[in-house]
């Protein structure tokens, strides 16, 4: 069985803490886990915070500078270490020594301070893992509730110009393939949200639904993909709330959101600490907690690790 590879993220945030707590809670066999990082980091956290793993998991060494340690603060050397650990994790995937990746949280600002101009780990993973025209997509999941972001870290004013018929078709095709192949959903049902209030109100409140979204969905339907929309977003998530309240499965196997907050506000509202950020569309699945580095509580031993538990479990489960 191929292992999953873990990175602990920014050593000055809560990443190492939640990784150790999650692994100790799950008690996974040593044959299923490999961690990319520095022995110096493990020694530091044992001595300073008494945070140690209960099992002797394989560790692939990536050196770190002594000056990288500034708990609760942004540090350039820590950003460098984050990037190199993620690169090494991708190399293990390409060398077929691991099947999926679980990443601890990193600060986009720290990565940029270190000279790596990426908008997040999703884009770094795509750089190293994408083959033959593959592209990554950002999917959030919590049990049967899933949300795909059709645009990611894009300023709200730039969202409309980022949405094209071609991009919607490509992204929803990738999502459909992932739901079938990785999540083993035989005939996925996908609900695509509208961009504008009231789905544009027949063009009165916006024309994207008429000119871009509906034509893309019609094309996908003709290709046999089970897709609904454009759905009025507030009504779709109000209906979802009723499903959650009555403990029923959502109407859709995945919702496709037009922009970041449209999809993530309901995800974090309904899923809480169990949401998982999932990178799909590449040769491996990457999962990660849906929270950030939380520098403000780093080193206080109070971080919740539910999302990391869910991320590890999902990485182990997905093919």
Secondary structure, 3 states (H helix, E strand, C coil): CCEEEEECCCCCCCHHHHHHHHHHHHCCCHHHEEEEECHHHHHHHHHHHCCCCCCCCEEEECCCCHHHCCCCCCCHHHHHHHHHHHHHHHHHHHCCCEEEEEECCCCHHHHHHCCCCCCCHHHHHHHHHCCCCCCCEEEEEECCEEEEECCCCCCHHHHHHHCCHHHHHHHHHHHHHHHHHCCCCCCCCEEEECCCHHHHCCCCCCCHHHHHHHHHHHHHHHCCCCEEEEECHHHHHHHHHHHHHCCCCCCCCEEEECCHHHHHHHHHHHHHHHCEEEEECCCCCEEEECCCCCHHHCCCCCCCCHHHHHHHHHHHHCC
